[in-house]
Amino acid sequence: MPKVLTQPYAWEGLKRALRSAQLRIESLGQVFGFASTLPLEPEAMPLNVKVVLVGERILYYLLKEYDPEFDELFKVGADFESDVARNEPNTRSYGRFLGMLARHYGLRPFDRHTVARMIEHSARLAGDSEKLSASTRRLSDLMQEANHHAGKDGRLTVTREDVEAALEAQRHRASRLNESMQEQILRDNLLIAVSGEHVGQVNGLAVIDLGDFMFAHPVRLTATARIGEGDVIDIERESELGGAIHSKGVMILSAFLASRYARSLPLSLTASLVFEQSYGPVEGDSASLAELCALLSALASVPIKQSLAITGSVNQYGRVQPIGGVNEKIEGFFDICKARGLSGDQGVIIPQSNIKHLMLREEVVAACAEGRFRVYAVEDADQAIELLTGVPAGEPDAQGMVPQGTINYLVATQLAELSALRQTYAAAGRKRGGKKAGE
């Protein structure tokens, strides 16, 4: 479909031929009126064909919306899945499909361990351990590169190590920006801590998608709180760097804060949230859980462990929702921790519902198995703040009271104090105003 749309007059010529059921040979000069003479024209040929257009979904929807003749000429639409379920029958069929690709490109045989690794990588491309990608081009490119590595080492078959070498080579070729970002962090030009504790400061995770290569890096999120009128200021939005979805996430966490802690008293704080050292647009709501935890830490004056990073969106009831790019986010923080030395305390907090999407690099899986790195899954904001601070969140009892010293108790106490201070200042202001009026 893209080619017929980009060639001059090809789309209009195709529609004209289908409408008239005739095929005419015409020069572009004649079509656009550039020819000054009338050339001889061959007689039109009858046309009786079925035309199938194959292309991206966005092109289909654009043509359907803006070309009134599209529905008339192309009445049957078929939307194919880009992923398939990863079950036993499909996995066997996928192995046979990989064998067909190897024969088609004249590659060396792939042993069973290599085919298994290719299937794992296909799930990684799908971003879901329960799915397999139907991206033939990326798989065939990987197979051909793995075959090259096998030939270079003089092997008659392609092994799992050849696939790993090809994957590493692909990452290396596309990782210039990723390596530059990591260098800035390791040289402390971008301030990211992977040890210690700090109040109102948490490691979030940002994803950069370059098309065929996607990577993530940690970003510092900070929050401050003070007496005010119940506003949660999103500095990214105020500076016109925050996108609509990110702003929506901040408003949702604001609603959660008000509904949980200020149902019977005025929310009397002004809070500020910001991505530190962020100089470009910020979009998406996957940082809303991190922003909420940073704000709770600032209100409770309880420090957050900097050895942990966190990702996930949150709803108005404090439930943690799944996000995209979870593998890249975990690996992005892992790479920084590995470069500075894995301590065993470092890890990433992800939504519980993202567990099925985990398809991590082998070195990350090995580090987790050895206890040198950790991945935690949480279902709500209380579980997340407990992991980040080491302090219990605090469950309310039958009377709605939470234990003293817990995060929820400290936050509620602080908000009550801010509300009382605000009422005191308001009463003092009214008193001063009344004296002036009486005088």
C-alpha positions as CSV (number, residue, x, y, z in Angstrom):
1,M,0.0,0.0,0.0
2,P,2.7,2.6,0.8
3,K,4.3,2.3,-2.7
4,V,1.1,2.8,-4.6
5,L,0.4,5.9,-2.5
6,T,3.8,7.5,-3.0
7,Q,4.1,6.9,-6.8
8,P,2.8,9.9,-8.7
9,Y,-0.7,9.3,-10.1
10,A,-0.6,5.6,-9.2
11,W,-3.4,5.7,-6.6
12,E,-5.7,7.7,-8.8
13,G,-4.9,5.5,-11.8
14,L,-5.6,2.4,-9.9
15,K,-9.0,3.7,-8.8
16,R,-9.9,4.8,-12.3
17,A,-8.9,1.4,-13.7
18,L,-11.1,-0.5,-11.2
19,R,-14.1,1.8,-11.7
20,S,-14.0,1.5,-15.5
21,A,-12.8,-2.1,-15.6
22,Q,-10.3,-1.0,-18.3
23,L,-6.6,-0.5,-18.3
24,R,-5.2,2.5,-20.2
25,I,-1.6,3.3,-21.0
26,E,-1.1,7.0,-20.3
27,S,1.9,9.2,-19.9
28,L,2.3,11.5,-16.9
29,G,2.9,14.5,-19.2
30,Q,-0.5,13.9,-20.8
31,V,-2.2,13.4,-17.4
32,F,-0.9,16.6,-15.9
33,G,-1.3,18.6,-19.2
34,F,2.4,19.1,-19.8
35,A,2.3,17.5,-23.3
36,S,1.7,20.0,-26.1
37,T,0.8,17.4,-28.7
38,L,-1.7,14.6,-28.7
39,P,0.1,11.2,-28.8
40,L,-1.2,8.0,-30.2
41,E,-3.0,6.1,-27.5
42,P,-3.3,2.3,-27.5
43,E,-6.8,0.9,-27.2
44,A,-7.9,0.3,-23.6
45,M,-7.7,-3.3,-22.4
46,P,-10.5,-4.9,-20.4
47,L,-9.6,-5.5,-16.8
48,N,-11.1,-8.2,-14.5
49,V,-8.9,-8.5,-11.4
50,K,-9.1,-8.7,-7.6
51,V,-6.8,-6.2,-5.9
52,V,-5.5,-6.8,-2.4
53,L,-3.8,-3.9,-0.7
54,V,-1.5,-4.8,2.2
55,G,-0.2,-2.0,4.5
56,E,-0.1,-0.5,8.0
57,R,-3.3,0.0,9.9
58,I,-2.8,3.8,10.0
59,L,-2.9,4.0,6.2
60,Y,-6.1,1.9,6.1
61,Y,-7.8,4.2,8.6
62,L,-6.6,7.4,6.9
63,L,-7.9,6.2,3.5
64,K,-11.2,5.1,5.0
65,E,-11.6,8.6,6.6
66,Y,-10.4,10.9,3.8
67,D,-11.0,9.1,0.5
68,P,-14.7,8.6,-0.2
69,E,-14.0,6.2,-3.0
70,F,-12.0,3.8,-0.8
71,D,-15.0,2.1,0.8
72,E,-16.7,1.7,-2.6
73,L,-13.7,0.0,-4.3
74,F,-12.3,-2.0,-1.3
75,K,-15.2,-3.3,0.6
76,V,-13.6,-6.2,2.5
77,G,-11.2,-5.3,5.3
78,A,-9.1,-7.8,7.3
79,D,-7.1,-6.8,10.3
80,F,-4.3,-9.3,11.1
81,E,-2.8,-9.8,14.5
82,S,0.8,-8.9,14.9
83,D,1.2,-11.4,17.7
84,V,0.0,-15.0,18.2
85,A,-0.7,-16.9,21.4
86,R,2.3,-18.8,22.8
87,N,0.8,-22.3,23.3
88,E,2.2,-25.7,22.4
89,P,0.6,-26.0,18.9
90,N,1.7,-22.5,17.9
91,T,5.2,-23.0,19.4
92,R,5.6,-26.2,17.3
93,S,4.3,-24.4,14.2
94,Y,6.6,-21.5,15.0
95,G,9.6,-23.9,15.1
96,R,8.6,-25.2,11.6
97,F,8.2,-21.6,10.4
98,L,11.8,-20.8,11.5
99,G,13.0,-23.9,9.7
100,M,11.2,-22.7,6.5
101,L,12.9,-19.3,6.8
102,A,16.3,-21.0,7.2
103,R,15.8,-23.0,4.1
104,H,14.4,-20.0,2.2
105,Y,17.5,-18.0,2.9
106,G,19.9,-20.9,2.5
107,L,21.1,-20.8,6.1
108,R,22.9,-23.5,8.1
109,P,20.6,-25.8,10.2
110,F,19.5,-24.4,13.6
111,D,19.6,-26.9,16.4
112,R,16.8,-27.3,18.9
113,H,18.4,-25.0,21.6
114,T,18.9,-22.3,18.9
115,V,15.2,-22.6,17.9
116,A,14.2,-22.4,21.5
117,R,16.3,-19.2,21.9
118,M,14.7,-17.7,18.7
119,I,11.2,-18.4,20.2
120,E,12.2,-16.7,23.4
121,H,13.4,-13.7,21.4
122,S,10.1,-13.7,19.5
123,A,8.2,-13.4,22.8
124,R,10.6,-10.5,23.7
125,L,9.7,-8.8,20.5
126,A,6.0,-9.2,21.3
127,G,6.6,-7.8,24.7
128,D,4.7,-10.6,26.3
129,S,5.9,-14.0,27.6
130,E,2.5,-15.5,26.5
131,K,2.7,-14.2,22.9
132,L,4.9,-14.7,19.8
133,S,5.7,-12.0,17.4
134,A,4.8,-12.3,13.7
135,S,7.5,-9.9,12.6
136,T,9.1,-12.0,9.9
137,R,11.6,-9.4,8.9
138,R,13.3,-8.9,12.3
139,L,13.4,-12.7,12.8
140,S,14.9,-13.4,9.4
141,D,17.5,-10.6,9.9
142,L,18.5,-12.1,13.2
143,M,18.7,-15.6,11.7
144,Q,21.0,-14.4,8.9
145,E,23.3,-12.6,11.3
146,A,23.5,-15.6,13.6
147,N,24.3,-17.8,10.5
148,H,27.1,-15.3,9.7
149,H,28.6,-15.8,13.2
150,A,28.4,-19.5,12.9
151,G,30.2,-19.4,9.5
152,K,32.9,-17.1,10.9
153,D,33.6,-19.6,13.7
154,G,33.6,-22.6,11.3
155,R,30.4,-24.3,12.6
156,L,28.2,-26.4,10.5
157,T,25.1,-25.6,12.5
158,V,23.8,-22.3,14.1
159,T,24.0,-22.5,17.9
160,R,22.4,-20.6,20.7
161,E,25.7,-18.7,21.2
162,D,25.5,-17.5,17.6
163,V,22.1,-16.0,18.3
164,E,23.3,-14.4,21.5
165,A,26.3,-12.9,19.6
166,A,23.9,-11.6,16.9
167,L,21.6,-10.0,19.5
168,E,24.5,-8.4,21.2
169,A,25.9,-7.0,17.9
170,Q,22.4,-5.6,17.1
171,R,22.3,-3.9,20.5
172,H,25.8,-2.5,20.2
173,R,25.1,-1.0,16.7
174,A,22.0,0.8,17.9
175,S,23.1,1.7,21.5
176,R,25.0,5.0,20.9
177,L,22.4,7.1,22.5
178,N,21.9,4.5,25.3
179,E,25.6,4.4,26.1
180,S,25.8,8.2,26.0
181,M,23.0,8.4,28.5
182,Q,24.6,5.8,30.8
183,E,27.9,7.7,30.6
184,Q,26.2,10.9,31.7
185,I,24.8,9.1,34.7
186,L,28.0,7.3,35.6
187,R,29.9,10.6,35.4
188,D,27.3,12.3,37.6
189,N,26.3,14.7,35.0
190,L,22.8,13.2,35.4
191,L,22.3,12.7,39.1
192,I,21.0,9.2,39.9
193,A,21.7,7.5,43.2
194,V,21.6,3.7,43.5
195,S,22.3,3.6,47.3
196,G,21.4,5.6,50.4
197,E,18.1,7.2,51.3
198,H,16.4,10.5,50.6
199,V,13.0,12.1,51.6
200,G,10.8,12.9,48.6
201,Q,13.1,11.5,46.0
202,V,12.7,8.3,44.0
203,N,14.2,6.7,40.9
204,G,11.7,6.6,38.1
205,L,12.2,4.9,34.7
206,A,11.9,6.5,31.2
207,V,11.7,4.6,27.9
208,I,13.1,5.9,24.6
209,D,11.9,4.2,21.4
210,L,14.1,4.5,18.4
211,G,12.0,2.2,16.1
212,D,13.9,-1.1,16.0
213,F,15.7,-0.4,19.3
214,M,14.1,0.6,22.6
215,F,16.0,1.3,25.8
216,A,15.3,2.9,29.2
217,H,17.2,4.8,31.8
218,P,16.5,5.9,35.3
219,V,15.3,9.5,36.0
220,R,15.1,11.2,39.4
221,L,11.7,12.3,40.5
222,T,11.3,14.7,43.4
223,A,8.3,16.0,45.4
224,T,7.9,18.8,47.9
225,A,4.9,19.7,50.1
226,R,3.9,22.8,52.0
227,I,0.8,24.6,53.3
228,G,-1.5,25.6,50.6
229,E,-5.0,25.2,49.0
230,G,-4.9,21.6,47.9
231,D,-3.0,22.0,44.6
232,V,-0.6,19.4,43.3
233,I,1.6,21.3,40.8
234,D,3.0,19.3,37.9
235,I,6.1,21.4,37.0
236,E,6.4,19.5,33.7
237,R,2.9,20.6,32.7
238,E,3.4,24.2,33.9
239,S,6.6,24.4,31.8
240,E,4.7,22.9,28.8
241,L,7.0,19.9,28.8
242,G,4.4,17.4,30.1
243,G,2.0,15.7,27.7
244,A,-1.7,15.2,28.2
245,I,-1.4,11.6,29.4
246,H,1.3,12.5,31.9
247,S,-0.9,15.4,33.2
248,K,-3.8,13.1,33.5
249,G,-1.7,10.7,35.7
250,V,-0.8,13.6,38.0
251,M,-4.4,14.6,38.4
252,I,-5.4,11.0,39.1
253,L,-2.8,10.7,41.9
254,S,-4.1,14.0,43.3
255,A,-7.6,12.6,43.4
256,F,-6.3,9.5,45.3
257,L,-4.5,11.7,47.8
258,A,-7.6,13.8,48.5
259,S,-10.0,10.9,48.6
260,R,-7.9,8.9,51.0
261,Y,-6.5,11.5,53.4
262,A,-8.9,14.5,53.1
263,R,-12.4,13.2,53.0
264,S,-13.5,15.1,56.2
265,L,-11.1,18.0,56.2
266,P,-9.8,20.5,53.6
267,L,-6.8,19.4,51.7
268,S,-4.5,22.2,52.8
269,L,-1.2,21.6,51.0
270,T,0.6,22.7,47.9
271,A,2.8,20.0,46.4
272,S,5.2,20.1,43.5
273,L,6.3,17.2,41.3
274,V,9.1,17.2,38.8
275,F,11.4,15.1,36.6
276,E,14.8,16.4,37.6
277,Q,17.2,17.3,34.8
278,S,14.6,16.6,32.2
279,Y,14.9,18.9,29.2
280,G,12.5,17.4,26.7
281,P,8.9,16.4,26.5
282,V,7.5,14.0,29.1
283,E,4.6,11.8,28.1
284,G,2.8,8.8,29.6
285,D,1.4,7.9,33.0
286,S,3.9,5.2,33.9
287,A,5.6,7.5,36.4
288,S,2.4,8.3,38.4
289,L,3.1,5.6,41.0
290,A,6.7,6.9,41.5
291,E,5.4,10.5,41.8
292,L,2.8,9.4,44.3
293,C,5.4,7.6,46.4
294,A,7.7,10.6,46.3
295,L,4.8,12.8,47.5
296,L,3.9,10.4,50.3
297,S,7.6,10.3,51.4
298,A,7.7,14.1,51.5
299,L,4.5,14.3,53.5
300,A,5.5,11.6,56.0
301,S,9.1,12.8,56.1
302,V,10.2,9.2,55.6
303,P,13.2,8.6,53.3
304,I,13.0,6.4,50.2
305,K,15.7,3.8,49.4
306,Q,17.6,5.0,46.4
307,S,18.7,1.4,45.6
308,L,15.2,0.8,44.2
309,A,13.6,2.1,41.0
310,I,9.8,2.0,40.4
311,T,7.4,2.1,37.4
312,G,3.7,1.8,37.1
313,S,0.6,3.9,36.8
314,V,-2.0,4.3,39.6
315,N,-5.7,4.8,39.6
316,Q,-7.9,6.8,41.9
317,Y,-8.2,3.9,44.4
318,G,-4.4,3.4,44.6
319,R,-4.4,0.3,42.5
320,V,-1.3,-0.2,40.3
321,Q,-1.9,-0.6,36.6
322,P,0.4,-2.2,33.9
323,I,2.7,-0.2,31.8
324,G,4.7,-0.7,28.6
325,G,8.4,-1.4,28.1
326,V,8.8,-3.2,31.4
327,N,11.8,-5.3,30.2
328,E,13.7,-2.3,29.0
329,K,13.0,-0.4,32.2
330,I,14.3,-3.2,34.4
331,E,17.4,-3.6,32.2
332,G,18.0,0.1,32.1
333,F,18.3,0.4,35.9
334,F,20.2,-2.9,36.1
335,D,22.9,-1.6,33.7
336,I,23.5,1.4,35.9
337,C,23.6,-0.7,39.1
338,K,25.9,-3.2,37.5
339,A,28.3,-0.5,36.3
340,R,28.4,0.9,39.9
341,G,28.5,-2.5,41.5
342,L,25.6,-4.8,42.4
343,S,25.0,-4.8,46.1
344,G,22.1,-7.2,46.4
345,D,19.8,-4.4,47.7
346,Q,19.1,-3.0,44.3
347,G,16.0,-3.7,42.2
348,V,13.0,-2.5,40.4
349,I,9.3,-2.4,41.5
350,I,6.8,-3.2,38.7
351,P,3.1,-3.7,38.6
352,Q,1.9,-7.2,39.4
353,S,0.0,-7.3,36.1
354,N,3.3,-6.9,34.2
355,I,4.7,-10.2,35.4
356,K,3.4,-12.0,32.3
357,H,5.4,-9.5,30.1
358,L,8.8,-10.3,31.6
359,M,11.3,-11.5,29.0
360,L,14.6,-10.2,30.5
361,R,18.1,-10.6,29.3
362,E,19.9,-13.7,30.6
363,E,22.4,-11.7,32.7
364,V,19.5,-10.0,34.5
365,V,17.8,-13.3,35.1
366,A,21.0,-14.8,36.4
367,A,21.6,-11.8,38.7
368,C,18.1,-12.2,40.2
369,A,18.6,-15.9,40.7
370,E,21.9,-15.2,42.5
371,G,20.3,-12.6,44.8
372,R,22.4,-9.7,43.4
373,F,19.4,-7.9,41.9
374,R,15.7,-8.1,42.6
375,V,12.4,-7.5,40.8
376,Y,9.4,-6.8,43.0
377,A,5.7,-6.9,41.9
378,V,3.1,-4.8,43.7
379,E,-0.7,-4.5,43.4
380,D,-1.3,-1.2,45.1
381,A,0.4,2.0,46.3
382,D,0.7,0.7,49.9
383,Q,2.8,-2.2,48.9
384,A,5.0,0.1,46.8
385,I,5.7,2.6,49.6
386,E,6.4,-0.2,52.1
387,L,9.1,-1.6,49.8
388,L,10.6,1.9,49.1
389,T,10.7,3.0,52.7
390,G,10.8,-0.2,54.8
391,V,8.0,1.3,56.9
392,P,4.6,-0.4,57.0
393,A,1.9,1.5,55.1
394,G,-0.7,0.9,57.8
395,E,-4.1,-0.8,57.4
396,P,-7.1,0.9,58.9
397,D,-9.0,-1.1,61.6
398,A,-12.8,-1.4,61.9
399,Q,-13.0,2.2,63.2
400,G,-10.9,3.5,60.4
401,M,-7.8,4.1,62.6
402,V,-4.3,3.2,61.3
403,P,-1.4,2.3,63.6
404,Q,0.9,5.0,64.8
405,G,4.2,5.3,63.0
406,T,2.9,3.9,59.7
407,I,3.1,5.8,56.4
408,N,-0.6,6.4,56.3
409,Y,-0.7,7.6,59.9
410,L,2.2,10.0,59.3
411,V,0.7,11.4,56.1
412,A,-2.8,11.9,57.6
413,T,-1.3,13.6,60.7
414,Q,0.8,16.0,58.5
415,L,-2.2,16.9,56.4
416,A,-4.3,17.4,59.5
417,E,-1.6,19.8,60.9
418,L,-1.5,21.7,57.6
419,S,-5.3,22.0,57.7
420,A,-5.3,23.3,61.3
421,L,-2.5,25.8,60.4
422,R,-4.4,27.0,57.4
423,Q,-7.6,27.5,59.5
424,T,-5.5,29.4,62.1
425,Y,-4.1,31.7,59.5
426,A,-7.5,32.2,58.0
427,A,-9.0,33.1,61.4
428,A,-6.2,35.5,62.2
429,G,-6.7,37.1,58.8
430,R,-10.4,37.6,59.4
431,K,-9.7,39.0,62.9
432,R,-7.3,41.6,61.5
433,G,-9.8,42.4,58.7
434,G,-12.6,42.9,61.3
435,K,-10.5,45.3,63.4
436,K,-9.8,47.4,60.3
437,A,-13.4,47.5,59.4
438,G,-14.4,48.5,63.0
439,E,-11.9,51.3,63.1
